[in-house]
């Protein structure tokens, strides 16, 4: 029997899959954990209780969140609902716009912002734009492509191989197709043939339609060299949208899912291909062994194109019809079930794999002069379940990934320091959407049948938290808690914990009057290490039987620490409504201290952790390292 001292210095590998229980040779085993629930991992490897959620508003039909930053002082949060967009300014409802997207249509909406304009697309609806006006209100309208001499400079395509003839070259004419072509939805659609352009006014049959000539035709002879506008009620509309080198980029449409269109340089609504001059529009299909629908665009060193089957790089310096190059890079694929927009994380692009079980990092490798798609969730694959939404918080260096099961995974990402640490976040309900707006992180959270807009607050440690204050006098009864009615809540009165209560008649009653209260839903944080290993002269020594003698927890600014070393959870540092801290509260702040706990009893299965941390006390808890002294028999 020997005594060993083990130093767990960090959690920089995050929560890892239990499949790693047999891979104690990996550094991820030493730096990982079996469970990291409702904690954030910082750059230096410490694990701390996550921030609480502050209640903002109730939006029962809220489905997705979009950030809109006009400048650092004028920022707006758009909430996509069924048939409308609610616009929030300074967390107050500012304006509401009516939209055509209803029900689950919202989940196929893609968007990109340019200055005061937000462009939105959906493959089944005409593309929209939301423009911030001079009076700071917003207006929603259809896209209007550039036009001149009665011609509209929008993308045009030929969808069938029939020939098309015209009864005349000007005025009102009849178009005749050699096979089925026209549908009732073609009314208003523009066609180009024989050097001219016409607009359909009525459809009389599948092979005949009347039209108004917008630009005179050179002749009415039957021709196979014709095209119709690419986006219409018949052919569908753009799927995704982005910008690259001063061009508007449209990625795919309903009927042309694998085609890219680039506008003229710095004329984002002009798609005139002209004669192929350097600044003129470009259009081409992603040619591969299968039709891969475009699901996302990201502008970086190159234009990155994410499809359902592979990832592509579009380059050209500058990008012109002659210099453009298209190369397939990897074959991972993106989800088809909804638009999950790729995000930029410190120069790399994170995207969801098509199987819905991986988060990949798309990054250009200078050595190979190509992109690689590293699986950054490989060691924590059990946390990834059909991602619905994700965003990046540069302040906290956290990637938030909302899952279909209502949970959320967070990734602490410091690539140069090789810190990729996943943890799981849960709440009393389901996360539905996430959005980072400047330094604020907003969520749509479904709690029972209601959907709430909530925001992370580093000073709170409860969820759906409501706050009230009155500096002039103290109060015992606090009302206005309708969003928490009937729920068991935690309460802090003037910063001191009160016993939990169930909110009745939208109110709570304190045991002691207070000037201020925080009332919210509890959540539990949990830190569980991997089973112990021991290093000897011959490398890793299997631990068959182990007894924890002592554990030392180094904590920072911690007001509550509850540890289980085999005999149930023991509060080492805790403040309840009828208890005092074990140290002067004024000394806590960012104070670092060591907390010791003794233990008895042997662990003989080799897969049971020696200690656990778990608590729902709404106080800060940050563990930076753990030192264990143990006796081992092998």
Secondary structure as the mmCIF struct_conf table of DSSP 4:
data_model
#
loop_
_struct_conf.conf_type_id
_struct_conf.id
_struct_conf.beg_label_comp_id
_struct_conf.beg_label_asym_id
_struct_conf.beg_label_seq_id
_struct_conf.end_label_comp_id
_struct_conf.end_label_asym_id
_struct_conf.end_label_seq_id
STRN STRN1 UNK A 2 UNK A 8
TURN_TY1_P TURN_TY1_P1 UNK A 12 UNK A 13
STRN STRN2 UNK A 14 UNK A 15
HELX_RH_3T_P HELX_RH_3T_P1 UNK A 18 UNK A 22
TURN_TY1_P TURN_TY1_P2 UNK A 24 UNK A 25
BEND BEND1 UNK A 26 UNK A 26
HELX_RH_AL_P HELX_RH_AL_P1 UNK A 27 UNK A 31
STRN STRN3 UNK A 32 UNK A 33
BEND BEND2 UNK A 34 UNK A 34
STRN STRN4 UNK A 35 UNK A 37
BEND BEND3 UNK A 38 UNK A 38
STRN STRN5 UNK A 39 UNK A 41
TURN_TY1_P TURN_TY1_P3 UNK A 43 UNK A 44
BEND BEND4 UNK A 45 UNK A 45
STRN STRN6 UNK A 47 UNK A 49
HELX_LH_PP_P HELX_LH_PP_P1 UNK A 50 UNK A 51
STRN STRN7 UNK A 52 UNK A 58
TURN_TY1_P TURN_TY1_P4 UNK A 60 UNK A 61
STRN STRN8 UNK A 62 UNK A 71
TURN_TY1_P TURN_TY1_P5 UNK A 72 UNK A 73
STRN STRN9 UNK A 74 UNK A 81
TURN_TY1_P TURN_TY1_P6 UNK A 82 UNK A 83
STRN STRN10 UNK A 84 UNK A 89
TURN_TY1_P TURN_TY1_P7 UNK A 90 UNK A 91
STRN STRN11 UNK A 92 UNK A 98
BEND BEND5 UNK A 100 UNK A 100
HELX_RH_3T_P HELX_RH_3T_P2 UNK A 103 UNK A 108
STRN STRN12 UNK A 110 UNK A 114
TURN_TY1_P TURN_TY1_P8 UNK A 115 UNK A 116
STRN STRN13 UNK A 117 UNK A 122
TURN_TY1_P TURN_TY1_P9 UNK A 123 UNK A 124
STRN STRN14 UNK A 125 UNK A 132
TURN_TY1_P TURN_TY1_P10 UNK A 134 UNK A 135
BEND BEND6 UNK A 136 UNK A 136
STRN STRN15 UNK A 138 UNK A 142
STRN STRN16 UNK A 147 UNK A 148
TURN_TY1_P TURN_TY1_P11 UNK A 149 UNK A 150
STRN STRN17 UNK A 151 UNK A 152
STRN STRN18 UNK A 156 UNK A 157
BEND BEND7 UNK A 160 UNK A 160
STRN STRN19 UNK A 164 UNK A 166
BEND BEND8 UNK A 167 UNK A 167
BEND BEND9 UNK A 169 UNK A 171
STRN STRN20 UNK A 172 UNK A 177
BEND BEND10 UNK A 178 UNK A 180
HELX_RH_3T_P HELX_RH_3T_P3 UNK A 184 UNK A 186
TURN_TY1_P TURN_TY1_P12 UNK A 187 UNK A 188
STRN STRN21 UNK A 190 UNK A 193
TURN_TY1_P TURN_TY1_P13 UNK A 194 UNK A 195
STRN STRN22 UNK A 196 UNK A 205
TURN_TY1_P TURN_TY1_P14 UNK A 206 UNK A 207
STRN STRN23 UNK A 208 UNK A 215
BEND BEND11 UNK A 218 UNK A 218
STRN STRN24 UNK A 223 UNK A 223
BEND BEND12 UNK A 224 UNK A 224
STRN STRN25 UNK A 226 UNK A 229
BEND BEND13 UNK A 230 UNK A 231
STRN STRN26 UNK A 232 UNK A 232
TURN_TY1_P TURN_TY1_P15 UNK A 233 UNK A 235
STRN STRN27 UNK A 236 UNK A 236
STRN STRN28 UNK A 238 UNK A 244
TURN_TY1_P TURN_TY1_P16 UNK A 245 UNK A 246
STRN STRN29 UNK A 247 UNK A 253
BEND BEND14 UNK A 254 UNK A 255
TURN_TY1_P TURN_TY1_P17 UNK A 257 UNK A 258
STRN STRN30 UNK A 259 UNK A 262
STRN STRN31 UNK A 264 UNK A 264
TURN_TY1_P TURN_TY1_P18 UNK A 265 UNK A 266
STRN STRN32 UNK A 267 UNK A 267
TURN_TY1_P TURN_TY1_P19 UNK A 268 UNK A 269
TURN_TY1_P TURN_TY1_P20 UNK A 274 UNK A 275
TURN_TY1_P TURN_TY1_P21 UNK A 278 UNK A 279
BEND BEND15 UNK A 280 UNK A 280
STRN STRN33 UNK A 282 UNK A 285
BEND BEND16 UNK A 288 UNK A 290
STRN STRN34 UNK A 294 UNK A 299
BEND BEND17 UNK A 300 UNK A 302
STRN STRN35 UNK A 303 UNK A 307
BEND BEND18 UNK A 308 UNK A 309
STRN STRN36 UNK A 311 UNK A 315
BEND BEND19 UNK A 317 UNK A 318
TURN_TY1_P TURN_TY1_P22 UNK A 321 UNK A 323
STRN STRN37 UNK A 325 UNK A 330
BEND BEND20 UNK A 336 UNK A 338
STRN STRN38 UNK A 343 UNK A 345
TURN_TY1_P TURN_TY1_P23 UNK A 346 UNK A 347
STRN STRN39 UNK A 348 UNK A 352
TURN_TY1_P TURN_TY1_P24 UNK A 354 UNK A 355
BEND BEND21 UNK A 356 UNK A 357
STRN STRN40 UNK A 359 UNK A 365
TURN_TY1_P TURN_TY1_P25 UNK A 366 UNK A 369
STRN STRN41 UNK A 370 UNK A 375
TURN_TY1_P TURN_TY1_P26 UNK A 376 UNK A 377
HELX_RH_3T_P HELX_RH_3T_P4 UNK A 378 UNK A 383
BEND BEND22 UNK A 385 UNK A 386
STRN STRN42 UNK A 387 UNK A 393
TURN_TY1_P TURN_TY1_P27 UNK A 394 UNK A 397
STRN STRN43 UNK A 398 UNK A 403
TURN_TY1_P TURN_TY1_P28 UNK A 404 UNK A 405
BEND BEND23 UNK A 406 UNK A 406
STRN STRN44 UNK A 408 UNK A 414
TURN_TY1_P TURN_TY1_P29 UNK A 415 UNK A 418
STRN STRN45 UNK A 419 UNK A 425
BEND BEND24 UNK A 428 UNK A 429
STRN STRN46 UNK A 430 UNK A 437
TURN_TY1_P TURN_TY1_P30 UNK A 438 UNK A 439
STRN STRN47 UNK A 440 UNK A 447
TURN_TY1_P TURN_TY1_P31 UNK A 448 UNK A 449
STRN STRN48 UNK A 450 UNK A 457
TURN_TY1_P TURN_TY1_P32 UNK A 458 UNK A 459
BEND BEND25 UNK A 462 UNK A 462
STRN STRN49 UNK A 463 UNK A 469
BEND BEND26 UNK A 471 UNK A 473
STRN STRN50 UNK A 475 UNK A 478
HELX_RH_3T_P HELX_RH_3T_P5 UNK A 482 UNK A 484
TURN_TY1_P TURN_TY1_P33 UNK A 485 UNK A 486
BEND BEND27 UNK A 487 UNK A 487
STRN STRN51 UNK A 488 UNK A 493
TURN_TY1_P TURN_TY1_P34 UNK A 494 UNK A 495
STRN STRN52 UNK A 496 UNK A 502
STRN STRN53 UNK A 504 UNK A 504
TURN_TY1_P TURN_TY1_P35 UNK A 505 UNK A 506
STRN STRN54 UNK A 507 UNK A 507
STRN STRN55 UNK A 508 UNK A 514
BEND BEND28 UNK A 515 UNK A 515
STRN STRN56 UNK A 516 UNK A 521
STRN STRN57 UNK A 525 UNK A 528
HELX_LH_PP_P HELX_LH_PP_P2 UNK A 529 UNK A 532
STRN STRN58 UNK A 534 UNK A 536
TURN_TY1_P TURN_TY1_P36 UNK A 537 UNK A 538
STRN STRN59 UNK A 539 UNK A 541
HELX_LH_PP_P HELX_LH_PP_P3 UNK A 542 UNK A 542
BEND BEND29 UNK A 544 UNK A 544
STRN STRN60 UNK A 545 UNK A 556
BEND BEND30 UNK A 557 UNK A 557
BEND BEND31 UNK A 559 UNK A 559
STRN STRN61 UNK A 561 UNK A 564
BEND BEND32 UNK A 565 UNK A 568
STRN STRN62 UNK A 569 UNK A 573
TURN_TY1_P TURN_TY1_P37 UNK A 577 UNK A 578
BEND BEND33 UNK A 582 UNK A 583
HELX_RH_3T_P HELX_RH_3T_P6 UNK A 585 UNK A 587
TURN_TY1_P TURN_TY1_P38 UNK A 588 UNK A 590
STRN STRN63 UNK A 592 UNK A 598
STRN STRN64 UNK A 602 UNK A 603
BEND BEND34 UNK A 605 UNK A 606
BEND BEND35 UNK A 608 UNK A 608
BEND BEND36 UNK A 610 UNK A 610
STRN STRN65 UNK A 612 UNK A 615
BEND BEND37 UNK A 618 UNK A 619
STRN STRN66 UNK A 622 UNK A 633
#
